[in-house]
């Protein structure tokens, strides 16, 4: 099966496939459980452990968890036994050691509980199966460390590594045991060990500072909190399978935007597509059971882009939860025939994805150290910790950039090249007032009813609405760091990236800054037991001046900020390899190793080299573009040499061939150059990983970009059926099944209309924003289903007499109609094409078609146009003419679009010129039309003008073919005399409507109307006419070709369909 057919099948499956619906857990009385009742039911919590273990064993575990004593074998074995029984009661058969190596993904190893116990008897060996899980298996595992990234930390033959249970993370019933991963020599080989160590180091320094500022603070423990917001794209599984770039790199190297994407700004927070809702419901249920609380989910800016946000947790736990959620998304989306993309830039020229990490610090007393309180000017806790976060932020650039995150530079939510922070005007005013020892500026404005430093109250000037509280600070997502009231939001972390390393480095930066602040406070206060307010303010002022250059309130992508940053001494880091070098700058190297002890020198070098190696290796090419282009060129060249009755049909093909040939030549040259460059880098690779990465950045990346640009130009020229890769439109828009294309605006603009109830579908049908019998029927039924499903009914209200759920019945009817319509259309296309080809007895067929749309009027293939598409696929259709057709001149502005999309050589013509055309062009074999209604004798009602086309076809001895599904045939209607003809509004032919060239040039989409006859003119404007069966050569249905008996002027449709 060709790629073209596979893509069509994917569209059919997406439209007609069964949706996986999730049954929410219920109580014994049948009512649904509350989320709080489900939360953590598959987690071996401390409460569950306390019930399962003897009190001395549980007490010993708690002491070990707090670091006060080592876990002895008895306690470990008791916990292992209890957790095995608990997990197996929930259906677990294996236990899984889950950890975070330096690969950029998570890793897991599954071991069975089943063991075999051998005993020897006089009769021989006897084997007894047992379920077993020991304390040693719980505490640690020994994977092959040589197979994970380690950059020469050990030789290949040294394979030992150890995974150790992280007791701060709870066990889950699938039995997931969350561990850290170290080498045989004790070096951290994972991303979590450094995070846990940085939390411990930060705890000590923060407790020291808090107790120094306030002797009776009684703070014993401080921990960092984290709330992650995970962004991602969803694409159809079949389309994903057809796109090798997505499969290997996670992003599309080749492709162009569809006409409609994010420019209307209508997707963000918009109605969530039904397939996404089914998927997210299953995800939230699975996560709830694992104790992973998803607080928010919504559409993001780009079609097919979404976000889920988790509730704040202690940082190391939140890290586990974020990565487990990503793993769970991978599993759940496949249940719904979807694939999740975490790449930061899977589609160029639209917003990418990131992972917002909301970071704060809290004490064991429940105090948030980044809470502004009512008066931040005298809140020394807040000011000191605010400044500590901002002191060394330049180092963050090395932790957030990667080969995938680099692609986001310059888009709306992305890691900018200049590291800066946003605090908000009011907080900046507080810092300036402290530094300059002046009173606070008044931020009151007329629209604010009251003002206080910790926030404002907005008066919305409507007595019926309450006054709303306004935050002290806004948020700015063009900067990588923003303070948002009681936490820092780090917007620059990549969506597929583990937050572990960035947060570890952030903890290290804050630890270093706090250590410096404590030293400065001791020097400032001298022999006093605690620093005075003046002492603290003096140190605070020093740090305000130190961090001032990184604070910026404007657009971080503007040229003005680039110039200002240079004056402030801030680096503009334009490449990823350059960012990595910041890890090894003397100040940062000391901070990460000797000053804090979070990393050893070898551990930091391991991370530095792995970052560079990943960047250098993340290059790939698609090998499917050149063959497709060459095959299409060959086809065009062959078709231009065919005999021509008139020379007009070859002109479009020659023009396309002239465009294609130089592009193919250019692409071949660029491919050869890129292959040579990559091979040279491989053959002469440097031992310096950063130089290797820099060479890839300077040589390979530009070569790939040039090749992809050429491939994009080829994609717009090569016919869709020959192109092997899916287009952006099919990847981005396939899951938006509840939107339709506004066909009235199609000529100049792609506008999608949401169909979510009967009113919106009625308006779309009545105003002819959509048309075609199949499309109208399906939209009508789908809108009924959507409205029923959105209303609040009792089960009795939505049940038919036989107990059938009406909502489900309507949805099932919609799916059935979609499937049948597509199958019928394809059958009509096949039957009609073979009938014409056999009757014409020529390899160069020309058709004339009176408007009958394809995908625009059906569910994706078309009837009469489907015949033309099939002939084109068989390479026997050399040219096609099509008429203007009323109403709304649909032939010229809808059919023209479809023929261009299908790459069928075609020409538009006036309805009245058909006779002249048939007289002059003897190569036209057939006229093909559709049908709105067919009587039992074959008389056919169709668009006005069909009857006169049949007369001229009969006179010139050409085939006149009707293409229609069998459902259009009314066997109860003897002849066409009984068909009523609708009269349309006379103004349709007395007034010309459309878009003037001047309006199109200015981007206006308001239609313009011109009166073309005196206002008093009367008009006769029938919608249809009836063509007698005597003038029709054949009627094509999904069941086959129906012709008349010899010497008969009528069809026996009843016999043909029986």
N, C-alpha and C positions, 0 to 999 in steps of 0.2 A: 504494500500500500504506500502511495506517495505521501510526502510531507503535507502537500496540499489537502489530500483526502483525510489525513490524520487531524489536521487543524479543523476541517469541517466536522469531523466526528466529535472532536472536543467541544465545539460549539453546541452540537446537538446534545451531547451528554450533559453539558452544563445547564442547558435549558430544560431537559426532560428527566434528568437523573433523580433518583429518590433522595430526599433530604433526610439526614440522620437526626432524628429528634431525640432529645434526652428527657427521660422520665425523672423528675425531681424526687428525691427520697420523701417518703410519707410516714406519718405516725401510724399507730395502730388503728386510730379511728378514721384513717383515710385522708386527713388534712395534711397539707405540705409541712415539712419540717422547716423551722427557721434556720437561717444561716448559722446563727450562734450555736444551734444544736448539732450541726454537722461539723463545725470547725474543729479540726484537729482530731477527728475520730480515728484516723489512721496514723496517728503519731504516738509513739511510746513516751508520753509526757512524764514529768516528775510525779504528778498525781497518780498516774497509772503505775509508775514504778514503785511508789510508796505502798500501794495496795498489794503489789506482787512480791515484794521483798520483805524479809524480816527487818525489824526496825534497826538493829545494829548494822546490818549490811547497808541499808539505805543511808544511815547516818555516815558510815565510812565513805560511801560514794560522794555525798555532799561535801565532805571535807576535802576529798581529792579534787572535786570540781572547782573548789575555791583555792586550790593550790596549797593546802595545808598539810597534806600527807600523800604518799604514793598509794596507788591502788593495788591492793594485794591480790593474790591469785584466787583466794576464796571469794572475795567480793566480785571479782571479774567473772568467775564461773557462775556465780549466782545470778548476776545480771544477764549473762548470756543465755542461761537456761530460761529465765523469765521472759526475755524478749523473743526467744525462739518459739515458745509455747504461744505467746500472745500473737506473733506474726502468723504462725501456721493456722491458728484458729481463724484467721482472716484470709486464708487461702494461699499464703506465701509458700513457695517450695524452694526458693534460693535466697541467699543473702548477697548483698552487693556492696562492695567497697567503692565509694564514689569520691573522686577528688578532682583537683583543678591543676593539671600540669601546664607547662609553658607552651602548649600547642595552640592556645587561643580557644580551646573547647574544653568541655568536661570529659572525664574518663571514668569508666566503671568496669568492674570485673565481677562476674556472677559465679557463685559457688553453690552447689546443692547442699541442703541439709542431710540428704541421704548418705549414709555410710554403710559399709559392709563389715560386719564383725565375724571373723573366722575362728572356728574352734575345731580341734582335731579329735576324732573319736576312732575307736578300732575300725569302724567302717570307712574312715576317710575324713576329708575336710567337710565341715558343715558351715555354710554361710548364712548369717542372720542379718537381715536388713534393719538398720536403726536410723532414727533421726537424731542428729548430733550437731551441737554448736557450742564450742568451748570458749572460755574466757580469753585465751590467747588468740583465737580467731576473731573475736570481737575487737580486741585492742590493736592488732596490727596484721599486716599482710606484706608479702614480699614479691612485688612485681619485678619484671625485667626492666631495670632502670636504663639500660643501654638503648632501648627503643624509644625513649623520650628525649626531647631536646636537652642537651647538657653542654654543648660546645666545648668538648675536650676537657670537661671537669673530671672525667675518668675515661679510661681507654675502652675500646669496644668490648674487650673480653671481660671487663669488670661490670658485671650485670646486677649486682645487688642494689636494691633500694628498699625503703621501708615506708609503708603507709601506717599512720598512727591515728587512732580514734580521737577526733576533736570532741571532747565532752561538752563543749559549750553548744554544740549542735545536737538536736534530738534525733532519735532513730525513727524511721518511717516503716510502715507495715509491709511495703513491697520488698523487703527489708533493706532499706538504704542506710548504710552506715557511713557518715560523712567524716572524711579523714584528711590529714595533711600528708605530704609526700616528701621524704628526704632521701639523700644518697647514703651510701655505705659509710661515708666519712662525716655524715651529719649535716651536709649542706642542703639548704632548702631547694627542692626541684620543682615546687609548685608555686601557686600564686597566693595561697591562703596562709602559709606559715609566716611570711613577712607581715601580713595584715595583723595576725594575732600578736606577733611580737611588737609591732608598732603601737597597737592598742595598749599593751602593757607599759611600754616606755612613756607614751603620752599620759597614761593614768598617773604615773608617779610625778611627772613634772606639773600637771594641772593641779593635783592635790596639794603639792608644795606651794604653788602660787596662790590658790584659794585660801589656804590656811595662813599664808603670809599677809594677805590683804585683810583677813578677818579671823582673829584668833579663836573666836568661839563658833566658827563655821561648822565644825564637827563633820567635815567631809572626809569619808574614808575611801570612797570609790567614785571614779568618773568613767563614763563610757561614751563612745561616739555612737550616734544614731544615724540611720540612713533610710531614706525612702527613694526607691527607684521608679522611674517612669520609662517603660520599655516601648519603643516605637518599632514598627515592622510593616512589611508589605505582605499581602496575600495574593497568590496567583493560582490559576488552575493547574492541577497536577499534570494533565496531558500537555498543556502548553509549555510548562516547565520542562518536561521530558524532551520536548523538541528543541530546546534552546541550550546548546552545550556551554555557552558562556555563563549562563545562570547556574548550571550544574557544577561547573568547575570553579568559577570565580565568585559566584553569587551576584554578578551584575552583568548587564548587557553591554558589550563593547560596540555592537552595531545596532542601530535603530533610530527612528525619528519619532517625534512626538505626534500623537493623534491630534486632529483639529481641536478636540475638547479635552482639556486635562485639568489644571488647577487655576486657570486664568480667571474663571468666574467666581472663585473663592466660595463655592457653594458646597464643598465636601466637608470642610472642617466643622465638626459638631453637627453634621447633617444626619438625616435618617440612616440608621445602620442597616445595610443590606441583610436580607433574611438569612442567607447562608452564613454570614459572619455572626449573626445572633445565635444561630444553632451551635456554631463552633465555640463562641465565647461562653455560652451557657455550660457546655461540657467542660471547657477549660476551668471555669470558676468553680464548678462542682468538684473536679479532681483536685484543684489547689486547696479548696476549703478542707477537704478530707485530710490533706497533708499539712494543714496548719499554715498555709500560705494565703494570707488575706489580700485579695484583689479589691481595691477600693473603688477604682474608676476605670471605665473603658469608653472609648469614643473614636469617631472618625478623625483622622489627621488631615493635613492640607491636600494631599494628592489622592485621587481615586485609587482605591485598593490599599491605602495606607491607614494604619490604625495604631492605637496606643492603649496599653494597660498600665495602671499605676498601683503599686503595692503600698500597704500601710507601713509606717515607720517601724523599724525594729533596731535592735542593737546591730552595729555595722556588720560584724562577721556573720550573724544570722541573716541579715538582709541580703548579704552577698550570696549566701547559699540559696535563699529564696528566689532571687533574681535569676540565677543560673538554672535552678530547677524549673522555674516557670518557662524559661526558654526551651529547655528540654521537653517539657510537657506540651508546649505549643507545637513543636515538631511532631509529636506523636498524635495529638488531637486533630491537627489540621489534616493529616492523612486520612483520618476517619471520614472527613467531609470532602474528599477529592480536591484538597487545596494543598499548597506548599507555602511555608513561611520563609520570607527573605529577611535576613538581619543585616545584609550588607548596607553600609552607610549611604551608598549611591547606586542602587540597582538600575536606575533609569536616569540618564543625563537630562539636564535642562529643567528638571522639576526638583522640588524639595527632597532632600535625603532624610535619613533617619538618624536619630541620636538616642542617647540614654541619659536622661536628666537624673542627676544624683543629688538629692537634697540632704545636706550634711549638717549636723549640729553636735553639741556636747551637752551631756546632762550628768548631774551628780546623783549619788545614792539617795539624796533627800528629795529627788524629783525636780530639781531646779535646772532649767535650761540656761546655760551660760551665755547663750546668744540672744536672750530675750531682752528687747529694748526697755521694757517697763515704761512707766509714765514719764520718767525724766532721764533719758539716756545720757544727758550731759554730766550727771553726777553718779551714774551707774558704772562704777569703775570696773566691775566684773565684765560687763558687756563690752566696754571700750577696749579693755586690754585684750580680750579674746578675739574681738573683731579685728584689731590690728595685727594680732599674732597670725591670723589666717592669711593676711595679705602681704606679709613681709617677704616671702620667698616664692611668690606665685609663678615666676618665670620658669621654674623647674617643671611645672605641670605640662609644658609643651611636649616634653620628652615622653610623657606617659599617655598622651591622648592621640598622637598622630600615628598613622599606619598607612599602608598602601591603599586601603579602602577608605579610611577617614580623610585622606588627602584629597579625594575627589570632591569632598564637600566644600572645600575652600571657596569662599565667595558666594555661597548660596545663603538662604535666610536663617537656618538654624544649623550652625556648623562650627567647627573649631577654627576661629580666625587665625591669621598668621601673627597677629599681635596680641599677646596675652594681656588682658586688662580686666577691670572689675567695675561693676555698676552698683552704686550704693543708693542712689536717689538724691534728689535735690535737698530734701529736708535733712537727711542724715549727713550729707556733705556739709550743710550749713552748721550742724551741731559740731562737727570736727573742726571746721574753720573757726567757729566761735571759741572753741577751747584753745586752739593754736594761737589765735590772735587776741585772746582774753577780751572778747567783746560780747555784748548781749546777743541773744538769738534773734534772727530776722523773723518778722511776722509773716506767716504764709497765708494769712486770711485772704480770701477772695469773695466777691459778692455771692457766688453760688454756694459757698460753704456756710452753713448755718452756724457752726461752732468750730473752734480750732483748738487743738492741743498738740503738744510736741509728739506724743506717741501715736497720733493719727488724727484724722479729720472726720467730720460727719457731713455727708453731702445732703443738701436740701434739694429734692427733685422738683419742688414747686408744684406739687400735686397733693392736695389734702387727703386724697384717698390712698396715698402710698406712704409707707413708713420711711423715716430718714434712714439712710444706709451708712454703715461705717466704711470709711475709706482707709486703705493701708497707708502706713507712713511712707513706704517705698513702692515704686512701680517695679516692673521687671523688664529687662532688656535682653532678648535672646540673640542679639547680634554680638554679644560679648560672651566669653566662655565662663565668666563668673558673675553672679548677681546675688546681692543680699536681699532676701525677700521677707523681712520682718522678724523672724526668729530662727533663721537658718540660712545657709549659703546654698544656692542652686548652681551646680556645675553642669553647664549645658553642652560642653564640648566632648564628652566621652562618647565614643562610637557605640552604635546600637548593638553590634555583634561582639563588642569588647567586654571582657570581665572587668567590673569596677575595682577588682582587688588591688591591682598595681597602682592606679591613680590614687585610690584612697590611702593605700600604704604610704605613698610618697607625700600625700597631703598631711597625714598624721605626723610624718617625719618633719615636714616643714614647720608645722605648728609646734611640735616638740622643741625644735631648735629655737624658734622665735621665743617661746615661753622661757626656755633656759636663759636666753639672752636678757629677757625682761626681768627675770628674777635676779640675775647678776647685777643689772643696772639699778634695780630697786634697792638691793643691799648696799650698793655703793652710794646711792642717793640718801638713804635713811641713816647711814652711819651706825651708831651703837643703839639706836632706838629699837624697841622690841617689834614695833610695827611701823610701816611707813605712814607718814601723815598724808592728808589729802594733797598738800602742795608737792610732797615728794612723788606721789603717784601721778599727779598731773604733769609734773616735769618730765617724767619718763614717757607718759602718753604723748605729750607734745613732740618729743623726739621721734617717736614712731609714726606719728601723723605725717611729719615732714618726710620720713623715710618712704612711706608707702604712697605718698601723694601722686607720683608720676603714673602709677598703674590705675588710678581711678579716672573713669571717663563716663560721661553721661549721654553721649550722642550715639551716632551710627558708626559702629566699629568697621563697617565696610566702606566708609566714605574716604575719598582722597584726602580730605582735610585732616582726618585722624591719622592717616599715614604720615603726613608732614609733621603734625604735632607730636607724634610718638618719637620721631627722629630727634626733635628738640628736647624731649624728655629723657632721651637715652634708652628708649625701649627697643629691643631688637625686633626686626620684621623677619620672621622665620618662614621662608617661602618653600622650603623642601623638607621632606620627612627625614632624610639622613642628617641634615643639619640639626634638626631638633634632637635627634638621639645623642649628639655630641654634648649636649648640656648635662647629661648624666655624669660625664667624666671631667667637667670643669672642676678645678681644685676645690672651690667652695662647696659645690654640690656633692662631690665625691666624699669629702670629709663629713658632710652633713649626714649622708646616707650610711656611712660605715663607722668611722672612729668616733664621731661626736655622739651618735645615738645608739650604735651597735645593732641597728635593725638588720643590716646586711653585712656579711663579711665581704672582703674585696673580691673573692672568687664568685660569690653569689651575685654581686652587682654586675661583674663582667659577664657572667652567664646571661643575665637579662639583657645587657647591652648588645651582645653578639646575636642573641636570638631575635631581637627586634630588627637588627640590620639584615639578618639572613632571611627572615620572613618577607621583608620588603623586597629584597633582591629577587626572591623566587616567585613572587606573586605576579607573574606575567603569563599571558596565554593568548593564543590566536584561535579564531574559528576557521576551520578548514573547509567550510561548506559554501562559501560565497563565490569563489572563482568558478567552481564547476557549474553552479546554477547560472551564472552570467554567461559562461561560454555556451552552455546548452541552449539558452534563449537566443543568443547571437546566431547560432547555427540554424535554429528554426526560422528566424527572421530572414536570414540569407536565402534559405531554400524557398520560402514563400514568395519572395520578390521575383523569383525566376519563373513563376507559374504563368501560363498564358492568361492574358487579360482581355476581356471584351472591350473595356475602356480602361485607360491607364490610371484611373483615380485611386484604386484600392491599394496600390503599391506605395503611394506617396507617404502615408503615415508610417509604414513599416521601414521604409528607407530612412526616414527621419529618426526613428527610434534606434535603428542600427547604427547610424552615424553618431548618435549620442553614446551608445553603449561601447563601441569599439575602442575609443581612446581611454574610457574609464577602465576597461578590462586590462588594457596595456599598462596603464598607470598602476593598477592594483597588483599586477604581476611583478612589476619592478619594485614596488614598495614592499611586497612580500619577500622578495629575494634579498632586499637590503636588510629587512628586519631579521630574517633567518641568519644572515651572515653576522649581524651585530650580536645576536644572542649567542651564536656559536663561539664568537670571539671572546665574549665575556666568560663563557664556560671553560674554554681552552686556556685562557690566560687569567683565571680568577686570582684575585689578590688575597693574601692571608689576612689583610686588614678588612674585616667585614664591613666597616663603614665606607671604605673606598669602593668596595664592590657594590654596595647599595647606592652610593653616589653615582657610579658609572651607569647603573641601571636607570637611575632617575634622569640622568643627562642624555643618555643615548637611546635606551629602549622605550621609555615612556613617550617621547616625542614621535618615534617611529610608529608606535602602535596608534597614536592619535591620528597621524597622517593617513595610515591605512584604514582606520575606522571611518574617517571622513569620506574617503573615496567609496568605501563600501556603502555608506549611507546614501550617497548619490546614486549608486547602482540600484539600491533597494527601491527608490522611487521610479525607476525605469523598467526593471524586470517585472514581468507579469506575476501576479500573486501565486499562481499555481506552480510556477517554476522556482519561486523563492522558497528555500528550505527552512527558514527560520520564522517564528511567529513575530507579528508586528506589535508595537507598543500598545495599540488600541485593544488588541485581543487580550493582552496581559493585564492592562490597567482597568479595562472596563467590563470584563466578562462577569464579574461578581455583582454588577449593578443591574440586576434583572428587573427591577421595578421602575426603570426609567425608559422613556421612548424618545426617539429623535423627532424633533419638530420639522416636518417635511416642508412646511410653508417657507421656512427660512433656509432650507438646505443649500440653495444656490450660492449663498455668500457666507453662511455661518452655521456651525454645528451647535445647536442648542438642544439640551436634553430636558425633557419634562417629566416630573415625578408623577407617577400614577399610583395613588395609594387609596383612592375611594371612587365611588360611582360618579361623583360630580366631576372629578378631574378627567376620568375616562370619557364621559359624555361630551365634555367640552372639546377634548382632543379629536373625537370622532366627528362631531357636528361641524367643527371648524375646519375639518380635513387636515389637521395637523398630523394625522395618520390616516391611512386609507387601505383599501384592499380587503376583501371579504375575510380571508383567514386572519389577517392581523387585527381587524376590528373585533372579530369573535373572541380571539384569545385575550385581547386587552380588556374587553368587557367582562369576561369570566374572571380574569386575574384581579380586576378592580373589585369585583364582588367578594372574592375570597379575601383580599386585603382588608376590605371594610369590615367583613364579618369577624376576621381575626383580631381587628383592632378594637372592637366594641366589647363592652362588659356584658356577657350573657350568663345566665344559669345554664346548666347542662341540658335542661329541658327545652330552653329557648332555641338551642342550636341543634336539636335532634329532630330528625324526620320521624314519620310514623313507625318505621322499622328500627328506630334507635340509631340510625346513622348520623354521625357528627357532620353537620352541614359545612362547617369551615373546612374540615378535612376532605369532604366530598368535592367542594369547589376546587381546592388545591389539586386534588387528584385529577379532576376533569381538565384543569388547565394543562397539567403535565401530559395527559393523554392526547389532548388536542395538538400540543407542540410536537409530540413524537409522530403522530399520524400525518400532520401537515408536511413535515420535512420529508418523511418517507414517500408520501404521495407526490410531492413536487419533484423529487429525484426520479421517481418512476416515470412521470410525465415527460421529464427532460430526456430520459433514455429512450422511451418509446418514440417520441416525436423526432428525435435526432436520427434514429435508425430508419424511420419511415421516409424522411426527406432524403437522406443519403442514398437509400436504395432506389427511390423513385427518380431522383435527379440523375443518377448514373454519371456523376462527375466528381472530381476531387477538389473542385473549387466552387463552393456553394455561396450564393448571395441570398440574403433574406431581406424582406421589408416587414416591419413590425409596427402595428398600431398599438399605442402604449399599453403594455402589460408589464408591470414592474416585477422585479425579482425579490430580493431580501427586504425591500422597503414595504412591500404589500403582503408579504407572507412571513414565515418564521425564519427564513434564511436562505432560500434557494430560488424560488420563483417558478412560474408555470410556463407561459410562453417564452419568457426570457430564459428560463431553465433549459429550453430546447436549444437556444442559441449558445448558451454556455457549454452545453454538452458537445455541440458541433465544434465549438472552439477548442475544447479539450481533445477532440479527435483530430484536430489540425486540418479540418476540411472547410471551415468557415472563413472565406476570404474577405467578406465585407458585409455590412449591415446598414440599411437605411431605417430611419424611424421618423414618425410623423409628430406634429406638434401636440395634438390631442387635447380636447377640453374634458372636464373643467380645469381651470387654473393652469392651462398649458402644461399639463403634467408630463407629457412626452418629452418636451424640450428641457425642463428643469429637473426632473427626477430620473427619467430613463438615461439622459445624457450622463448623469453622475454615475449610475450603475455601470454603464458601458465603459466609461473611463476606468472605473475601479477594476473591472474584469479584463481590461486591456484588449477589448474587442474593437478592431478597426470599424469605424462607423461614421455616418453622416446624417445630419438632421435635414428635414425637408418640410415644406408646406404641405398640408393635407391635399390641397387642390392640384398639386403637381404630380400625384401618383400616376395618373394615366400617361402623362408625358414621359415619365421615367420608365414605365414598362414598355413603352413604344421604342425608347432609345437604347435601353440596356437589356439586351436579350439574355444576359447571364443571371437574372434574378429568377430563382426557381420557385419561390413560394412567398406568400404573404401569411404571416402568423398573427393571430389575435387571441385575446382571452374571451371570457364569457361571464356575465353576471347571472344569466339564467338560460337554460336550454330546455325547450319543450320536448314532449315525447317523440315528435316527428323530426326533431333536429333543428327547428327554427331557433335562432340564437339571438338573445338580447345582449348588447355590449355597448361600449362607449360610442357616442354619436360619431358618425363617419364610417363605421364598420360596413354598413350596407353598401355604400358607394364603392368601397374598396373591393367588396365581393363582386360587384358588377364589372368593374374594370379588370379584375383577375380572370373572370369568366370569359370576357371578350378577348383577352390576350393569352388565353389558354395556359394560365399559371395555377399552381396549387393554391387553394385557399383553406387554411387549416385553423381550426378552433382548438385551443388547449384549455382544459378546465377539469377540476376534480369531479368525480361522479356525483358528489353531493350537490353540484350545481344543476344537475339534470332533474327536472320535475316531471315524473312519469304521469302525474295526475293532470297535467296540463296538455291537452291534445295538440295544440299548435301555438304559434307565436301571436295569434290574433287575441288571445286572452291576456297577454302581458301588458300591464299598465306602464305607460311611459311618464316618468316624472319630469315636470317642467322646473327648470332652475331659475334663479333670479336673473332677469334680463340685463341687469347692470354688469354681469360677468362679461358680456360681449360688447357693451356700450362704453365700458370703462376699462382701461388697461392699468393693471397694478403691477408693481415690482419695485426694484431698487435702481434709482438713477445712478449713472456712473459717478456723478459728483458726490452723492451720498456714500457710495461704496468707498470712494477715495478717502473720505473723512472718517470712515469707520462707523457711520450711522447705520443702524439696522431698522430704522422706521421705514415702512413701505411708503412709496409715493404712488398716487393715482392720477390718471390723465383721462379726461372725457374725450372720446374719439368720435362721437356722433352728437347731433343736437339733443338736448335734454328731452325734447318732446318725442323723440324717435321711439317707436314701439319695436319690440324684439321677440322672436320666437326662439326659445333656447331649451330644446329637449335634452335630457341627460343621455338617453339611449336611443338606439334604433334597433329594429329587428331584421336580421338577415334570414331570408328563406333558406330552408335546407337544400333546395335545388342548387344553390350557388356554392355550397360548402363541399370541399373535397373529402375531408376527414375530420373526425372529432377525436382528439387524443385525451384519454383519461389515465389515471394511475393503473387501471386494469388492462390497458392496451390501446390499440388503434381501432377505431370504429369507422367503417366505410359503408356506403349504400350498396344495395344489391344492383347488379347490372340492369340498366334501363329504368332504374327507379329514381324518383326525385326526392324521396324521403328516406330517413333513417329508421330502422326498427330498434330503437334504444332499449325498449323493454326486453327484447330477446338478447340483445348484446350484453346487458347487465345482469341477466338472470344466471 
